[in-house]
Every structure is written in C-alpha cells, then in structure tokens.
Amino acid sequence: LNDNAAIKYDLEAWFPGSKTYRELVSCNNCGDYQARKTKTRIGRAGSGDAQILHTLNSTAIATERTMCCILENYQQADGSVKIPEVLVPYMGGKTVIEAKE
C-alpha cells in the first residue's frame, strides 16, 4: 500500500521513554489502484455505466500504542496517571488514575 497510495497522512505522537515519535494512525488515499486490482466498480446494475472507484484505507487507531503514549506522557512522579482533559468526559469525570502498590 505504501508505494501505491496517492497520498498518505500519518498521525504521530511523542514517546518520551524512547525519545521518538511513533505512528498512531495512518490514512491512505489509494486512488483507483486497489479498485483496479480487485475489479471493484460502481454503477447501476445492468446500465453498463460501471466506473472504477477510488479507495481509502485507515488504521483507525493503534489502541495499544495510543495507551502507551498516554501513559508515558501523563504519568506523574507518584505513579498516578493524569487523564488528558479531552478524555475526562469519557472517564466519567475522573481526572486521575491513582497508582496501586
């Protein structure tokens, strides 16, 4: 896919433990490459006007990598993890995950 995508967008995040950015999400516009390979067409049945379509691919989200990124970036000195502000509504209003011994 990488060589055949017309355009590719990657979302990367900082991982302080390894001092590097890593890919979390990848989205590719493959144009008509995949449709030609799979003979995928679109059009009204029986009309003879079927056309090759364009395809998109996306990894959506690499869950484990995203969790590791949040933990690495938001872990506090006492071992607790501050929940990023944008995620607080999805955590029932909780702002910190306390460390356990």
Kinemage of the C-alpha trace (Angstrom):
@kinemage 1
@onewidth
@group {chain A} dominant
@subgroup {mainchain}
@vectorlist {calphas} color= white
{ca leu a 1} P 0.000 0.000 0.000
{ca asn a 2} L 2.701 2.497 0.884
{ca asp a 3} L 4.076 2.635 -2.645
{ca asn a 4} L 0.632 2.737 -4.216
{ca ala a 5} L -1.073 5.435 -2.156
{ca ala a 6} L -1.664 8.712 -3.952
{ca ile a 7} L -1.402 10.497 -0.620
{ca lys a 8} L -0.786 9.304 2.921
{ca tyr a 9} L -1.350 11.007 6.249
{ca asp a 10} L 0.233 9.709 9.439
{ca leu a 11} L -0.594 10.881 12.926
{ca glu a 12} L 2.397 10.502 15.204
{ca ala a 13} L 2.849 11.059 18.923
{ca trp a 14} L 5.838 11.650 21.176
{ca phe a 15} L 7.072 8.722 23.269
{ca pro a 16} L 9.394 10.188 25.911
{ca gly a 17} L 10.661 6.769 27.060
{ca ser a 18} L 12.294 6.150 23.692
{ca lys a 19} L 12.703 9.840 22.783
{ca thr a 20} L 10.985 9.392 19.445
{ca tyr a 21} L 7.749 9.977 17.570
{ca arg a 22} L 5.760 6.885 16.584
{ca glu a 23} L 2.831 6.395 14.249
{ca leu a 24} L -0.601 6.067 15.867
{ca val a 25} L -2.828 6.362 12.796
{ca ser a 26} L -2.286 6.079 9.067
{ca cys a 27} L -4.770 7.081 6.385
{ca asn a 28} L -4.152 6.480 2.686
{ca asn a 29} L -5.935 7.654 -0.434
{ca cys a 30} L -5.153 4.849 -2.865
{ca gly a 31} L -6.905 6.443 -5.816
{ca asp a 32} L -8.133 3.706 -8.135
{ca tyr a 33} L -5.156 1.360 -7.545
{ca gln a 34} L -6.952 -1.115 -5.238
{ca ala a 35} L -10.200 -0.961 -7.205
{ca arg a 36} L -8.380 -1.895 -10.393
{ca lys a 37} L -6.611 -4.795 -8.651
{ca thr a 38} L -9.868 -6.121 -7.162
{ca lys a 39} L -12.002 -5.181 -10.183
{ca thr a 40} L -14.280 -3.114 -7.943
{ca arg a 41} L -16.733 -0.904 -9.820
{ca ile a 42} L -19.707 1.296 -9.019
{ca gly a 43} L -22.784 1.960 -11.139
{ca arg a 44} L -26.400 0.911 -11.643
{ca ala a 45} L -26.894 -2.802 -12.254
{ca gly a 46} L -27.428 -3.579 -15.917
{ca ser a 47} L -26.806 0.006 -17.084
{ca gly a 48} L -23.308 -0.652 -18.417
{ca asp a 49} L -22.033 2.567 -16.857
{ca ala a 50} L -19.928 0.982 -14.085
{ca gln a 51} L -16.902 3.072 -13.184
{ca ile a 52} L -13.767 2.316 -11.221
{ca leu a 53} L -13.964 3.882 -7.796
{ca his a 54} L -11.295 5.324 -5.529
{ca thr a 55} L -10.494 3.758 -2.165
{ca leu a 56} L -9.323 4.936 1.240
{ca asn a 57} L -7.556 2.896 3.906
{ca ser a 58} L -7.109 3.816 7.531
{ca thr a 59} L -5.810 2.006 10.601
{ca ala a 60} L -8.371 3.942 12.678
{ca ile a 61} L -6.238 3.824 15.824
{ca ala a 62} L -3.456 1.620 17.157
{ca thr a 63} L -5.039 1.145 20.592
{ca glu a 64} L -2.066 -0.327 22.453
{ca arg a 65} L 0.345 2.263 21.077
{ca thr a 66} L -2.047 5.095 21.962
{ca met a 67} L -2.438 3.783 25.529
{ca cys a 68} L 1.351 3.547 25.900
{ca cys a 69} L 1.689 7.112 24.621
{ca ile a 70} L -0.869 8.423 27.128
{ca leu a 71} L 0.786 6.538 29.988
{ca glu a 72} L 4.282 7.741 29.062
{ca asn a 73} L 3.229 11.361 28.672
{ca tyr a 74} L 0.825 11.682 31.604
{ca gln a 75} L 2.329 9.513 34.345
{ca gln a 76} L 3.113 11.570 37.443
{ca ala a 77} L 6.072 11.187 39.818
{ca asp a 78} L 3.906 9.286 42.328
{ca gly a 79} L 2.933 6.709 39.677
{ca ser a 80} L -0.569 8.064 39.107
{ca val a 81} L -1.702 8.969 35.605
{ca lys a 82} L -3.341 12.303 34.853
{ca ile a 83} L -6.173 11.765 32.385
{ca pro a 84} L -5.855 14.087 29.366
{ca glu a 85} L -8.523 16.802 29.526
{ca val a 86} L -10.173 15.714 26.266
{ca leu a 87} L -10.683 12.194 27.668
{ca val a 88} L -12.156 13.208 31.041
{ca pro a 89} L -15.783 13.138 29.757
{ca tyr a 90} L -15.237 9.537 28.607
{ca met a 91} L -13.834 8.573 32.008
{ca gly a 92} L -16.937 9.594 33.946
{ca gly a 93} L -15.351 12.886 35.014
{ca lys a 94} L -12.352 11.143 36.573
{ca thr a 95} L -9.182 13.243 36.195
{ca val a 96} L -6.555 10.932 37.704
{ca ile a 97} L -5.941 7.190 37.801
{ca glu a 98} L -4.306 6.535 41.151
{ca ala a 99} L -1.226 4.342 41.422
{ca lys a 100} L -1.609 0.999 43.165
{ca glu a 101} L 1.111 -0.759 45.110
